[in-house]
Amino acid sequence: MQGGLFSPVTKADVGDGVARLQAQGYRILSWADPWFPDPALSPAVRAALQESIDAANTAHYTLPIGDLRLRQAIAEKCRRVNGLELDPARNVLVTPGSDSGLWFAMSALLEPGDEVLVPDPSYPSNAVNCSLLGAVPVPVPLDAADGWQLDVEAMRAAVTPRTRMVVLTHPNNPTGTVMRRERLEALRDLIVEKDLVLVCDQAFEDFVFDGIELVTPAALPGLWERTLSVFSMSKGHGLSGMRVGYVVGPDELMDGLYGATVNVVGATNTAAQAVAVAALSDEEALAERQADFEARRHEVVRVLGAVPGVKVTAPESGFLSWVDVSALGTGEEVAAHLLEDARTSVNSGEPYGESGRGYLRIVHGCFRDPAELTAAMEDVAASLRRLAEQRGLA
Ligand SMILES: Cc1ncc(COP(=O)(O)O)c(C=O)c1O
């Protein structure tokens, strides 16, 4: 799907294409938003929103870098979850969503012509932002056979005198991979040795399964001073419409971001920040979604894995399935088939990088009721089976 208003940008799921399809009754499994299109506000978050509307100060700005209460709540969460000790006055910047946080983090550190190592596949904005900034994205392929883990030796081989940054999506979108400690330590060694900086997008950190350790790269010795970490309230907390994200990092790197925020953003929406404070301590809501998504991923494997020519394994995190359909066609071809034949929108793998060729990204976190997702998967499986028959595979 191409969602750009004025150009065929490679970001997969923006624009009014989705809204048009929805209006025509298509199923949307291409929108990485928990329980979309069903409501996702928890009681605690709803109460905070109501309270904030009732409070007179909602109509006013907060500090451009974010309301102090939220920066304190972020510091507390980053201590508990990420092992980071932050000064809320110096090391936290609240942004209107993490897309803008990612943009500010990259734009503060990159000059035109700088090269940026981008694991492939990963979030399309990583490469798009480079291009918009006049920097050069250098894709470094990840391999299914290696569980889509970081290939630090390939990264080392890709370093040139112009290399400035590594941009990492961890856990990864679209593969759901949680990068392991030893790979991140090897990456740290490379970054320190080659005098690089790291931008690490942890938008999908909230749901990690199977007891896998979530390592925050910025917490590794030697990386804090070289890393900007980007977080989102959209994914785990289901608050994409509130537009709240945050960036954390060391004093010197944050100074550049503060300037950009004051001059460009002004401040993030005041009511949304109050909601974010409530959400960060709403462990009940997070636990409910974690249990739901942990179970659903196996349902996708059960239903889609039975189709000839389709390979799928349960993701290690989040609510996205990364499905190998290369025996049936390119991701674009198979996604187009599903749109027409099953009236279902999924993402083709190609916008996530060359290694996404022949893959689909299917958002299995859609719909509040898991039974609705199972019904959708059964329709998708039936449609893929028809395609497999056409290809002589079934
Ligand atoms: C990896 C990743 N980072 C950042 C974002 C941006 O999210 P938001 O701007 O809603 O925080 C997304 C959204 O899809 C994402 O998948």
Ligand as a Chemical Component Dictionary entry (heavy atoms), coordinates in Angstrom:
data_LIG
# 
_chem_comp.id                   LIG 
_chem_comp.type                 NON-POLYMER 
_chem_comp.pdbx_formal_charge   0 
_chem_comp.three_letter_code    LIG 
# 
loop_
_chem_comp_atom.comp_id 
_chem_comp_atom.atom_id 
_chem_comp_atom.alt_atom_id 
_chem_comp_atom.type_symbol 
_chem_comp_atom.charge 
_chem_comp_atom.model_Cartn_x 
_chem_comp_atom.model_Cartn_y 
_chem_comp_atom.model_Cartn_z 
_chem_comp_atom.pdbx_ordinal 
LIG C1 C1 C 0 9.129 0.809 15.019 1  
LIG C2 C2 C 0 8.231 1.998 15.081 2  
LIG N1 N1 N 0 8.714 3.155 15.545 3  
LIG C3 C3 C 0 7.952 4.241 15.624 4  
LIG C4 C4 C 0 6.642 4.225 15.210 5  
LIG C5 C5 C 0 5.843 5.485 15.301 6  
LIG O1 O1 O 0 4.852 5.412 16.263 7  
LIG P1 P1 P 0 4.249 6.693 16.956 8  
LIG O2 O2 O 0 4.685 7.896 16.191 9  
LIG O3 O3 O 0 2.781 6.497 16.926 10 
LIG O4 O4 O 0 4.801 6.696 18.357 11 
LIG C6 C6 C 0 6.096 3.055 14.704 12 
LIG C7 C7 C 0 4.694 3.028 14.235 13 
LIG O5 O5 O 0 4.281 2.168 13.507 14 
LIG C8 C8 C 0 6.921 1.912 14.635 15 
LIG O6 O6 O 0 6.451 0.763 14.153 16 
# 
loop_
_chem_comp_bond.comp_id 
_chem_comp_bond.atom_id_1 
_chem_comp_bond.atom_id_2 
_chem_comp_bond.value_order 
_chem_comp_bond.pdbx_ordinal 
LIG C1 C2 SING 1  
LIG C2 N1 SING 2  
LIG C2 C8 DOUB 3  
LIG N1 C3 DOUB 4  
LIG C3 C4 SING 5  
LIG C4 C5 SING 6  
LIG C4 C6 DOUB 7  
LIG C5 O1 SING 8  
LIG O1 P1 SING 9  
LIG P1 O2 DOUB 10 
LIG P1 O3 SING 11 
LIG P1 O4 SING 12 
LIG C6 C7 SING 13 
LIG C6 C8 SING 14 
LIG C7 O5 DOUB 15 
LIG C8 O6 SING 16 
# 
